[in-house]
Amino acid sequence: MKPRTLAVAALCMLWAQLPCALAAHAAVATHDSAATAIRHSALEFEEAWYTGNAQRMAAVLHPSFTMRHVGTDASTGRSVLDQDVDARQLLELTRQGHGEVPVAMQRHDVTVLDVYANAATARIATWYGVDYLQLTRWNGRWLIMSVVWGKTPGVHKPSNLPHRD
């Protein structure tokens, strides 16, 4: 094959791959944008809890929200569902200040674990343990559908503050 023919063939191959490259770039940009919005919702959730701000909390909760914690029954050693609250209950707990802690105790370590279409998962490392969030894109906003949280054994809130659990 002549050098000019090879050059034309190479350009045609590159040109044919351009739509795929552009689509991949758009997918990365969309994912980055979603991850930023998810991180924002997760931070709003945690900061609202830490500061007792029910209005901020309400802004990031899906109407079907639920939050659960599985603990261990001290007498039997068996698993128990020791927290199962809906959005209304969490907003009331937030309003009552059950999550309030001093700024020095607050942690804001959010990791977006996965994003797919209108679904996402995120992890928040907190002073008391870890929150695992399931989020959905609902009418253009990333809202928290559910939270399962785990408590670090032996960690307790200072006695002069309201208790989360």
N, C-alpha and C positions, 0 to 999 in steps of 0.2 A: 504494500500500500504506500502511496506517495505521502510525504510529510504533510502536505496541505490537506489531504483527505483525512489523515490521522487527526490533525488539529480540528477540523470540522466535526469529526466524529466525537472527539473529546468535548467540544463545546456543546454538542447536542446532548450528550450524556449529562453534563452539568446542568444544562437548561431543564432537562427532564426531571432532575432531582430538586430543583428550586422549590416547587410547591410543597414537597415533603419537609424541606428545611424550614420554610416559612411557617408551616403548620406546627412543627415541633417548637419553634421559637414562640409562637402564639400560645401554645399549651403551657410552656414554662412561665410565660408572663401571667397567664390566667391563674396558674397554680400559686405563683408568688403573691398575686393580688388576693386570692382567697385565703392564703396562709396569714397574710397581714390582717385581714378582717376577722379571721378566726382567733388569732392571738389577741386582738382588741376585745372581742366578746369575752374571752377567757379572763383577761385582766380586769375587765369591768365587773365580772362575776365575783372574782376574788377580792378586789378592792372594795366593792360594795359590801361584801360580807365583813371585811375587816373594819369598815368605818360605820356600819349600821345604816347604810344608805339604801333604803328599800326602793326608791325611785330609780336609781342606777341599776339595781338588781332586776327590777321588772323589765327594764329595757332590753335585757339579753336573755330572758327566759321564754321558751316556747309555751303556749297555753297548756300543752299536755306534759309539761315538765314533771319529772320525778327525781328524787335524790335518795339514794340508799346506802346503808353501811351494814356490813356483815361483821358481827362480833362473835365472841366465844362465851358460852354460858360457863361461868366459873365453877359451878357445882358438877356439871356433866362433861365439860370439855367439848360440847357439840356446838356447831355453828348456829347462830341465831340472827335473824334480821332485826337489828336493834334500832334502825332508823329507816323510815319509809315516808317521806314527805312530798307533797305536791307543791306547785308554785305558790298557791295561796298561803300554805303553812310556812314555806321558806321566807316569803316576804314578811310575814308576821314575826318570825324568829329574827330576821334581819332588822326589822323596825325596832324590836325589843333590845337589840344590841348583843345578841348571843355570840356573834362572831368578832366583836370588837377586841382588838389587842393593840398594845403600843406599837408605834411605827418600827421600833427596833426589832420586834418579833415578826413583822410582816415579811413574807417572801413573795416574790413575783416571778418565779421560774416557770415559764410556759413553754411547752414543746408541742408543736403541731405534729402529730404522729402520722396522719394519713388524710388525704382529701380525695374524694371520688365523686364527681358530678355534684349532687346536692347533699352529700353526706361527708362528715369529717369526724376525726377523733383527736383529742388533745389531752395533754397531761400537765397538771399543775403541781409542782413540788411546793408544799406549804410548811409552816412551822410544826404542824401537828401530824403530817403524813403526806398523802398523795390523793389528788382528785383526778379521776378519769372522766372526761367529758365526751358525750356524743352530741354533735351539733348538726343542724340541718340549715340549708339555705332556704329561708321562708320569706316569700315576697321580697326577695332581693337582699335580705339581711341574714347573717349567720346567728342563729339562736340556739341556745342550749336545750336539748331535748331531755337529757338525763345525765346524772352524775352518780358514779359509784366511787366511794372514797374509802381509803384505808388509813388507819391510824398507826403511827409508829408506837410500838410497845413501850410503855414506861414514860411516854411524854404526856404531861398534864399542863393544863392552863393554870397560870398563877391563881391562887385562891381568892384574890381580891378582884378578879374579873369574872364576867358571866361565862358560864360553861356552854360549849357547843354540843356536847354529848350528854 
